[in-house]
């Protein structure tokens, strides 16, 4: 095994450990829009944006979700509620193409290949 | 065009090490890959909270290796967990409440159960209209040999009072904001069954952290949510636990409803045992060169036994019996195999359909419900057979 290869593998292992403690990186961001910053603050305090961007819901369903999450501690100014629902139901509506999920890098495969 | 992921599949070990940097450089759906120690190649439905789906092609063994075992977390995992300080308390409607250290728990006789664990929301992504929640496709399910003390023995040491009707479990998961704690309960009868465990091991090794180390309940044949991870408290109650994850969470309509229809809470019941289901593991969707083919898969039925799997190569018009694998256990899936020789080149829809000992058969289409639970529709894979 070359030194470069060993160094890269070593870095990958260190990064892997860092991602475990930090729960695997930052994940996707919410799309640009008037409510991007407020949605990010309200939602990603507890969970990453990925759980939002995979949904394909009607406005009625987004309304229920926003109200449930507000009850569960998401900080949403009452005057922002409707705009937040509009933002989510515009970007993540039923007619949007399916979300394509990421895969974990196959650490075990690397070990087996060495 | 070759995608980054396809490139990775054929890449050398050195090339594989490099893409681990990508999460630091930014993410693009479907392209970025994540590295996580102890879990290998899984699909990231969410990384905070951690929800990892097993790719169906990994289900080619009876037991799912720990690194391929799916993960479903409702909350944050315990940020600190020292096994030397860990305690399990047993209380509520019992005569002698007590607690156990991990060392003391390991002194209690261990029992092993091979169980297919499936998230109630597995297959949610295929409901139409879509319903909110983790958009699991096919792989929020895995099979493992769980071992540890029988829950019944742990309870009997405390002496369950006649008033004890339900058993509640609390884990060490960390709850953000005002989110209700992930606490659920099971009926005392199920808790006292000989195969219901306080599991400490998966496939002969201590439970991985993401799967509940150092101890979890294993409620065999039931939805994964019944089996509490990072277990720290067992409490016997005089009635079902009242909390969000018992109601309105994890409930199904008593009667079939039209897709999209609202359901009143009083017209629902708790989701408990899994239903009958099968998956096609091989071939994967795409082009197939070799023929004849071995069509292979898995089939399970919760508390019932799989009695047969049928395969269709014409989209469900005609069906033929598959051969069931020899490995079996009451709560575990069966591997199955069907030898098929395509009559000619072309496009085919391969389908699988399991039947169980209760006479249940997989439906042709998902049975829609507001939370997208228990989707056990006939599995289908589209393939193209080359000449």
HADDOCK unambig.tbl for C-alpha pairs under 7 A between the chains (distance, minus, plus):
assign (segid A and resid 5 and name CA) (segid B and resid 14 and name CA) 5.75 0.50 0.50
assign (segid A and resid 8 and name CA) (segid B and resid 17 and name CA) 6.10 0.50 0.50
assign (segid A and resid 8 and name CA) (segid B and resid 18 and name CA) 6.91 0.50 0.50
assign (segid A and resid 9 and name CA) (segid B and resid 17 and name CA) 5.65 0.50 0.50
assign (segid A and resid 12 and name CA) (segid B and resid 17 and name CA) 5.85 0.50 0.50
assign (segid A and resid 12 and name CA) (segid B and resid 20 and name CA) 6.14 0.50 0.50
assign (segid A and resid 16 and name CA) (segid B and resid 35 and name CA) 5.38 0.50 0.50
assign (segid A and resid 16 and name CA) (segid B and resid 36 and name CA) 5.34 0.50 0.50
assign (segid A and resid 16 and name CA) (segid B and resid 37 and name CA) 5.83 0.50 0.50
assign (segid A and resid 17 and name CA) (segid B and resid 37 and name CA) 6.48 0.50 0.50
assign (segid A and resid 19 and name CA) (segid B and resid 35 and name CA) 6.97 0.50 0.50
assign (segid A and resid 19 and name CA) (segid B and resid 36 and name CA) 6.32 0.50 0.50
assign (segid A and resid 20 and name CA) (segid B and resid 36 and name CA) 5.66 0.50 0.50
assign (segid A and resid 20 and name CA) (segid B and resid 37 and name CA) 6.47 0.50 0.50
assign (segid A and resid 23 and name CA) (segid B and resid 47 and name CA) 5.94 0.50 0.50
assign (segid A and resid 23 and name CA) (segid B and resid 48 and name CA) 6.30 0.50 0.50
assign (segid A and resid 24 and name CA) (segid B and resid 34 and name CA) 6.28 0.50 0.50
assign (segid A and resid 24 and name CA) (segid B and resid 35 and name CA) 6.85 0.50 0.50
assign (segid A and resid 24 and name CA) (segid B and resid 36 and name CA) 6.56 0.50 0.50
assign (segid A and resid 24 and name CA) (segid B and resid 47 and name CA) 6.03 0.50 0.50
assign (segid A and resid 25 and name CA) (segid B and resid 23 and name CA) 6.01 0.50 0.50
assign (segid A and resid 27 and name CA) (segid B and resid 27 and name CA) 6.34 0.50 0.50
assign (segid A and resid 28 and name CA) (segid B and resid 27 and name CA) 5.59 0.50 0.50
assign (segid A and resid 28 and name CA) (segid B and resid 28 and name CA) 6.85 0.50 0.50
assign (segid A and resid 46 and name CA) (segid B and resid 176 and name CA) 5.98 0.50 0.50
assign (segid A and resid 47 and name CA) (segid B and resid 48 and name CA) 5.25 0.50 0.50
assign (segid A and resid 47 and name CA) (segid B and resid 49 and name CA) 5.99 0.50 0.50
assign (segid A and resid 48 and name CA) (segid B and resid 48 and name CA) 5.50 0.50 0.50
assign (segid A and resid 50 and name CA) (segid B and resid 46 and name CA) 6.06 0.50 0.50
assign (segid A and resid 51 and name CA) (segid B and resid 46 and name CA) 5.91 0.50 0.50
assign (segid A and resid 51 and name CA) (segid B and resid 134 and name CA) 6.73 0.50 0.50
assign (segid A and resid 54 and name CA) (segid B and resid 135 and name CA) 6.75 0.50 0.50
assign (segid A and resid 55 and name CA) (segid B and resid 132 and name CA) 6.44 0.50 0.50
assign (segid A and resid 56 and name CA) (segid B and resid 130 and name CA) 6.32 0.50 0.50
assign (segid A and resid 57 and name CA) (segid B and resid 130 and name CA) 6.31 0.50 0.50
assign (segid A and resid 57 and name CA) (segid B and resid 131 and name CA) 6.86 0.50 0.50
assign (segid A and resid 72 and name CA) (segid B and resid 177 and name CA) 6.35 0.50 0.50
assign (segid A and resid 72 and name CA) (segid B and resid 178 and name CA) 4.48 0.50 0.50
assign (segid A and resid 72 and name CA) (segid B and resid 179 and name CA) 4.58 0.50 0.50
assign (segid A and resid 73 and name CA) (segid B and resid 177 and name CA) 4.83 0.50 0.50
assign (segid A and resid 73 and name CA) (segid B and resid 178 and name CA) 4.83 0.50 0.50
assign (segid A and resid 73 and name CA) (segid B and resid 179 and name CA) 6.74 0.50 0.50
assign (segid A and resid 100 and name CA) (segid B and resid 29 and name CA) 5.72 0.50 0.50
assign (segid A and resid 100 and name CA) (segid B and resid 30 and name CA) 4.72 0.50 0.50
assign (segid A and resid 101 and name CA) (segid B and resid 29 and name CA) 6.18 0.50 0.50
assign (segid A and resid 101 and name CA) (segid B and resid 30 and name CA) 5.12 0.50 0.50
assign (segid A and resid 101 and name CA) (segid B and resid 43 and name CA) 6.56 0.50 0.50
assign (segid A and resid 101 and name CA) (segid B and resid 44 and name CA) 6.21 0.50 0.50
assign (segid A and resid 101 and name CA) (segid B and resid 45 and name CA) 6.53 0.50 0.50
assign (segid A and resid 102 and name CA) (segid B and resid 29 and name CA) 6.47 0.50 0.50
assign (segid A and resid 102 and name CA) (segid B and resid 30 and name CA) 4.97 0.50 0.50
assign (segid A and resid 102 and name CA) (segid B and resid 31 and name CA) 6.44 0.50 0.50
assign (segid A and resid 102 and name CA) (segid B and resid 32 and name CA) 6.05 0.50 0.50
assign (segid A and resid 102 and name CA) (segid B and resid 33 and name CA) 5.71 0.50 0.50
assign (segid A and resid 102 and name CA) (segid B and resid 43 and name CA) 5.91 0.50 0.50
assign (segid A and resid 102 and name CA) (segid B and resid 44 and name CA) 5.40 0.50 0.50
assign (segid A and resid 103 and name CA) (segid B and resid 33 and name CA) 5.32 0.50 0.50
assign (segid A and resid 103 and name CA) (segid B and resid 34 and name CA) 6.42 0.50 0.50
assign (segid A and resid 103 and name CA) (segid B and resid 41 and name CA) 5.82 0.50 0.50
assign (segid A and resid 103 and name CA) (segid B and resid 42 and name CA) 5.52 0.50 0.50
assign (segid A and resid 103 and name CA) (segid B and resid 43 and name CA) 4.38 0.50 0.50
assign (segid A and resid 103 and name CA) (segid B and resid 44 and name CA) 5.55 0.50 0.50
assign (segid A and resid 104 and name CA) (segid B and resid 33 and name CA) 5.42 0.50 0.50
assign (segid A and resid 104 and name CA) (segid B and resid 34 and name CA) 4.43 0.50 0.50
assign (segid A and resid 104 and name CA) (segid B and resid 35 and name CA) 5.27 0.50 0.50
assign (segid A and resid 104 and name CA) (segid B and resid 36 and name CA) 6.70 0.50 0.50
assign (segid A and resid 104 and name CA) (segid B and resid 40 and name CA) 6.23 0.50 0.50
assign (segid A and resid 104 and name CA) (segid B and resid 41 and name CA) 4.54 0.50 0.50
assign (segid A and resid 104 and name CA) (segid B and resid 42 and name CA) 5.28 0.50 0.50
assign (segid A and resid 104 and name CA) (segid B and resid 43 and name CA) 6.32 0.50 0.50
assign (segid A and resid 104 and name CA) (segid B and resid 44 and name CA) 6.72 0.50 0.50
assign (segid A and resid 105 and name CA) (segid B and resid 33 and name CA) 5.70 0.50 0.50
assign (segid A and resid 105 and name CA) (segid B and resid 34 and name CA) 5.44 0.50 0.50
assign (segid A and resid 105 and name CA) (segid B and resid 35 and name CA) 4.89 0.50 0.50
assign (segid A and resid 105 and name CA) (segid B and resid 40 and name CA) 6.59 0.50 0.50
assign (segid A and resid 105 and name CA) (segid B and resid 41 and name CA) 5.33 0.50 0.50
assign (segid A and resid 106 and name CA) (segid B and resid 40 and name CA) 4.73 0.50 0.50
assign (segid A and resid 106 and name CA) (segid B and resid 41 and name CA) 4.49 0.50 0.50
assign (segid A and resid 107 and name CA) (segid B and resid 40 and name CA) 5.83 0.50 0.50
assign (segid A and resid 108 and name CA) (segid B and resid 40 and name CA) 6.17 0.50 0.50
assign (segid A and resid 110 and name CA) (segid B and resid 13 and name CA) 5.18 0.50 0.50
assign (segid A and resid 113 and name CA) (segid B and resid 13 and name CA) 6.11 0.50 0.50
assign (segid A and resid 114 and name CA) (segid B and resid 13 and name CA) 6.87 0.50 0.50
